């Protein structure tokens, strides 16, 4: 796989994780319904699979739009064309973004 494929895989991982959480929580909650002790807890946590499914869908849609925009050269991009991650504090307190494709660090405002 090329570094562009790995960039897309890393971008979609949180969405896939949220979908796995939705699936597993729905299985666990359905089994808890059969237990007389855990049934009240299962009924109060019934919203968890739906929230995880919604979060995974929204994140997947957001990543798809970002990758589509990066294909046309629009958005927060590195010189190599890779997506830039979220802003975070760097080693000396300045705000930086990390490229998802090449790993280069960009100071806030120095990218295109």
C-alpha positions in Angstrom: 0.0 0.0 0.0 1.2 3.5 -0.8 1.4 6.3 1.8 -1.8 7.8 0.3 -3.7 4.6 1.0 -2.3 4.5 4.6 -3.4 8.2 5.0 -7.0 7.2 4.0 -6.9 4.2 6.3 -5.7 6.3 9.3 -8.4 8.9 8.5 -11.2 6.3 8.5 -10.0 4.4 11.6 -12.1 6.4 14.1 -15.2 6.0 12.1 -14.6 2.2 11.8 -14.0 2.1 15.6 -17.3 3.9 16.3 -19.1 1.4 14.0 -17.5 -1.5 15.9 -18.5 0.0 19.2 -22.1 0.3 17.9 -22.2 -3.3 16.8 -20.6 -4.7 20.0 -22.7 -2.6 22.3 -25.9 -3.7 20.5 -24.9 -7.3 21.0 -24.0 -6.8 24.7 -27.2 -4.8 25.4 -29.4 -7.5 23.8 -27.8 -10.2 26.0 -28.2 -8.0 29.1 -32.0 -7.8 28.4 -32.3 -11.5 29.3 -30.7 -11.0 32.7 -33.0 -9.9 35.5 -30.2 -7.9 37.2 -28.9 -6.1 34.1 -32.1 -5.5 32.3 -32.7 -2.0 33.9 -29.1 -1.0 33.0 -29.6 -2.3 29.4 -32.8 -0.3 29.0 -31.1 2.9 30.2 -28.1 2.4 27.9 -30.2 1.6 24.8 -29.1 4.9 23.2 -25.4 3.9 23.1 -25.5 1.9 19.8 -27.4 4.7 18.1 -25.0 7.4 19.3 -22.0 5.4 18.2 -23.6 4.7 14.8 -24.3 8.4 14.3 -20.8 9.4 15.4 -19.2 6.9 13.0 -21.4 8.0 10.1 -20.8 11.7 10.6 -17.0 11.1 11.0 -16.9 8.9 7.9 -18.8 11.6 5.9 -16.5 14.3 7.2 -13.4 12.3 6.2 -14.8 11.5 2.8 -15.4 15.2 2.1 -11.9 16.1 3.3 -10.3 13.5 1.0 -12.5 14.6 -1.9 -11.4 18.2 -1.4 -7.8 17.2 -1.0 -8.0 15.4 -4.4 -8.8 18.8 -5.9 -6.2 20.7 -3.9 -8.6 22.5 -1.6 -8.4 22.5 2.2 -5.7 22.1 4.8 -2.9 20.4 2.8 0.8 19.7 3.2 3.2 20.5 0.3 3.0 16.7 -0.5 -0.8 16.9 -0.9 -1.5 15.0 2.3 -4.2 16.0 4.8 -3.1 18.0 7.9 -4.3 16.9 11.3 -5.8 18.9 14.1 -3.9 21.8 15.7 -2.0 20.9 18.8 0.7 22.4 21.0 4.2 21.8 19.7 7.4 21.2 21.7 8.0 25.0 22.4 4.3 25.9 22.9 3.5 26.9 19.3 0.5 25.5 17.5 1.4 22.9 14.9 -0.4 20.5 12.5 1.0 17.1 11.4 0.7 15.8 7.8 -1.1 12.5 7.7 0.9 11.4 4.6 4.5 12.4 5.2 4.6 13.2 8.9 6.0 16.7 8.5 5.0 19.3 11.1 3.6 22.7 10.1 3.4 25.8 12.3 0.0 27.3 12.4 -0.5 29.6 9.4 2.5 28.3 7.4 0.5 25.8 5.2 -1.4 26.6 2.1 
